[in-house]
Amino acid sequence: MTPPRTSVAISARPRVVGSDGPTERTIIEAAERLATPSSVVLGVLELLDAATPRRIVAARLGQSPDLAAQVLHLANSALFRHPCDTIERVIARLGEQTVRGLLLASATHSLMESGLPVYGLPRLALIKHSNEVAQISRGITSRSAAALQAQSSVAGLLHDLGKPILAAVAAEGMASVSPYGDTEGERRVFGTDHPRVGAWIARRWGLSDEICDAIQYHHAPIAPEEPLGRAVWLADGAAHASHGDERARARLRDMAEAGGMSRGEMESVLAGSPETVAPRCPPGLTNREAEVLRVLATGAMAKQVAHKLGCSTSTVHNHLHRVYRKFGVSGQAQALLHARDKGWI
């Protein structure tokens, strides 16, 4: 069953790093400083809180085209087979709580892509892992309702949000912790751990209890009872195992069974992810154009595509504009929608 929920407070008792390390207040201040949404995001959240009509929320979000594109991109990544082409349709399809999570996941992208030296993680490592966990958890929930799939994507994207907060607090002292979520080590260093910090932030943001619990218990010793928490818990373990974490590898079989999946079913989820499946090439596209489109379909942004393919962001945009012309569409969301309808991605 799910471990009992703890207090919203990050740590019941302040702990120190060395003689004058971070107290609980220091960690809270870092969280508030680094994870406070922009004024645009806060404005949209206020509209959602006030039960504002969808068209008005969509119009407000549309005033920030980059942010709107990121939210739409994440939403369509979560809705593999039946994507939406407007923010208004995303809200209608997924509900305001899930859109709130997608909005905040978009707003924290720059925080999550930073390097974390105290964890031994280079730049983009954390955002890649978060995208992978979101992708695997979507696969685990693929037979569930669309709302649960989208929630699993949100929780996967945000599950490690506490890490950059703790890394920022420890930066001056250069404390070192395991990159693979050694929560016991974190508690020795910080007096708390990244799942609790991330869940505290998510609750401050007003995200659903299910998403907050999925973040807080993704390193729990036993499988959470709720489907969302269980999916993220299992996806995180599978992602770590696939990248060589021996502890996660040793536990994966038991984790899969505890999560209601056989090892074969888990391997099928991993093998069937967008990064490993090779759909037929869209006619008229070059291999590189098709490759750009497929990486975007995993939920990556243009600069992540550039990093993965070893080219510049402007080159990625040039490829995309050629794809738009060949497909006869006006933008990325329509291109992905068209490609998914045809079974090309």
N, C-alpha and C positions, 0 to 999 in steps of 0.2 A: 504494500500500500504506500501511498505518498507519505513521506516523512511529515510530521506535524509542522504547520506553518509557524515561523518564528516572528518575533516583533519586527516592525518596520525599521527600527533602529539598526544601523549597520553593525554595530558591535555593542554588546551589553557593557563591556569594560574596555576603556582605552588601553592600547598596548603601545610599546615604543620600539623603534629601531635604534639600537645602540643606546646612548645615554639621553638623547633628545630627539628621538624619532617621531613619526607622525602619530598624533592622537586621533581619536574618532572625529573630532571637529575638523582636523586638517583634511581628512579623507572626504568628509561631507562638503567642505568648501571646494576641494578639487573637483568633486562631482558636479557641484552647482556651477562652477566656472567653465568646465570643459564640455559638459553635456547639456547646457542650456540652449534650447532651440533659438533660431533667429526670429526676428520680429515678424517676418512673413509666416513662418511656421506657427508661431504663437497666435497670430491672427486667424489662421485657418482652424487651429485647435479651438479657439474661442467660438468660432462659428459652429463647429461640430458640437461643442458643449451646449450651445443654445438651440440645438435641433433646427438649425437653419436649413431651408430647402436645398436640395442637392445642387440645383443649377447655380445658386449663389455661391456655395462652397467651391464648386468647380470653377466658376468665374474668378473667384479670389485666388485660387491656386494657379489659375492660368496667367495671373499677373507676373508670376515667376516661371517663365517657360522652362528653364533648366530643371527646376524642382518638380514641376508638373511632369516633365518627360521622365525623370527618375522614378517618380511614384508610379506612373503608367507602365514603365519598363519593369519594375519589380512586381507589379500586379500581374502583368501578362506572363512573366516568368513563373509565377505561382499558378497560373491558370492554363497549363499546358495546351489543352485541346480547344478551349473556348475562350480565347482572349477578348478583351474589351478594347475599343479604339478611342474612348473618351473617358475623362475623369468622372463625369456624371454616371456613366454606366458602371465604372468600377465601384463607386459608392453604392449604387443600387444592387450590384451583384454580391459584394463582399460585406457590406455593412459598415457603419461609421467606425466601430471599434477597430476593425482590421485596417481600414484606411488610415486611421490614426497611427497605428503601428508602422505601416508602410511609409507614412510621411516622416516619422521620427527615424526610421532606418535610413531613409534618404538623407535626412539632415545630419546624421552622425557619420556619414560615409568618410569624410575627411579625417575624423578622429580615429576611425577604425583602420584606415589604411596606413597610418604612421608606423614607423619602426618602434619596437619596444626592446631596447638594449637589455633592460633588467630581466627580461624573459628570454633573451637570446633570439628574438624574432626580428628579421629584417623588415624593411618597408614592404607593405602589401601582403605579408604572410598572414596576418590576422584576418584581413578582409577576404582573402582567398579561402581560409578555413571556414569563416562564417558563411560565405556563399556555398561552400561544399556541404556544410551541415544543413543549410536551408534546402539545398537540392536533394540531399538524401532523405531528409524528413518529409519533403513533398512526395518522394517516391514511396515512402512507408505509408503515407496517408492517401495515396493516389486513388484508392477505391472508396474513400470517404467523401463527405459533402465538400463542395468547393470552398465553403467558409473555413472548414478545418484545414484544408490544404493550404489556404492562404495564411491562416494563423500559424501553421507550422513553419511557413516561410519567414514570417515576421520574427517568430521566436528564434529560429535558426540564425537569422541575420543579427539579432541583438544578444544572443546568449552569452557572448564573451565581452559585453560592453564594459564590465567592471575592470578588465585587464588594463586598458589604457589609463584608467583613473588611478589604479594602484601603481602603475609604472611611472606616472607623472609625480606621484607623491614620493616614490623611492628614488627618483632620478638623481638627486644630489648625493644621497648616500650610496648609490650604486649597489643596492641590495640585489641579490641574484636569486631567481626562483625558476622552477622548471617550466619550459614552454608548453608542456602538455597538461597543465592544470593541476599541479600538485597543491591542492587546497590546504593540506596540512602544513606544508611549507609556507604558504601565504599567511596562514593564521599565526605561525611563529614570527614571521617578519612584520606583519601589519596588524595583527589582532583581529583580522577578518579575512574574507576570501572574495575572489572576483564574482562568484555566483550571487553572493549576498549583496554585494555592491551593485551589480547589474540589476537585480530584482528591486532593490531600494529605489534606483533611478526610474525603473519602469513604473513602479507604483506612484512615484511623484508625478510622472507623466500622465497618469490616469489610464494606463493600459489595463486590459482585463486581468482578472485573477488567474485565469488559465495561462496566459502568456507570462505573467510574473512568476508563477510557480514553475513553469517550464524553464525559465532562466535560472531560478534559484536552485532547482534540483537536478540540473543537467550533469552534475558529478556525484549524485547521490549513490550510496552503496547498493541500493535496491531500486528496482524499476518503479517509477511513479505509477500511480493507479490510473490517472486520467490519460486519455489517448494522446493529447497534445504533448504533455510532459514526457510520456513514454517515447513518443516518436523522436523528440529532440534529444533525449537521454541516449537513445540507441544510435541516432545519427551521429552524435558527437563521438561516441565510442568507436563507431565504424570508420569515421573520418580519421581519427587518430591511428587506428589500427592499420589503415591503408597506407599511412605515411611512416610506418616503421616503429610506432610506439609499442614496445614489447609487452608492457602491462596491458594495454588495450587489446593487443592480439590474443593474449592469454585469456582474456575475459570475454572475447567477442561471442564465442559459441554460447556461453551461459547467458550473456546479455540478450542475444537474439531470442533464446528460448524464454527468458523472463519477460521479454517484450512481446511474446506471442508469435514469434517467427522462427522458422527453422533456419539453420545455417544456409541451406540452399536458397531459401526465399530471400535472405539477406544478400547473398551473392547476386541473385537476380536483380535486386534493387540497385546494387552498385553497378552491375554490368549494363543495366538499362538506363543509366543516367545520360543526360544530354551530351556529356563530354565523351562518352565511350561508344554511343551509338553512331553509326555512319549512314545517315539517310542518303537517298539518291540525290545527285547533284541537280539543283534547279537549272532547267534548260536556259541557255543564253548567258549564264554567269560564268566568269572565270573561276578557277579553283580558289583563288585568293578571296574573291568577292563572296563566294559561298562560305568560306572559312570564317570571314568576318561576321557574316549573318548568323552562323551557328554559335559562335562564341557570345555574341550579343544575346542570343536566345537563352543562354544559361543565367542571365541576370547581370552580366558584366556591363560596365559603362565603357565608353569609347577609350578612355585612357588605360583601363584594364585590358581591353582588347589589344591595344597597341603594345602594352608590356608583354602580354602572352605571345603575340605574334612577332615581336622584335622589330616593330616599326614605329613611326611617329603617329601621334593622334591625328594630325592633319591628313596623313595617308589613309587612316581608317575612315575619316569623313569623306575623302575623295572616293574610296571604294563604295561607301554607302550611297553617295549621290548617284553613282553609276547604277547601283542596284535599284534606286528609286525610279530612274528613267526607264530601265528595262522592265520593271514591274508595272509601270504606269501609276505609281502612287506618289503621295506628297510628303511622306515622312516615315520615320522609323517604326512607329506603332503599326501603321498600315502595312509596311513591308513585312514585319514579323507575322502579322495576322494573315496576310496572303500566303506566306511561306508555310505557316502551320496548316492552313486550310488545304494546301496542296500536298502536305505530308513531306515537305522538304527539310523541315527541322523538327 
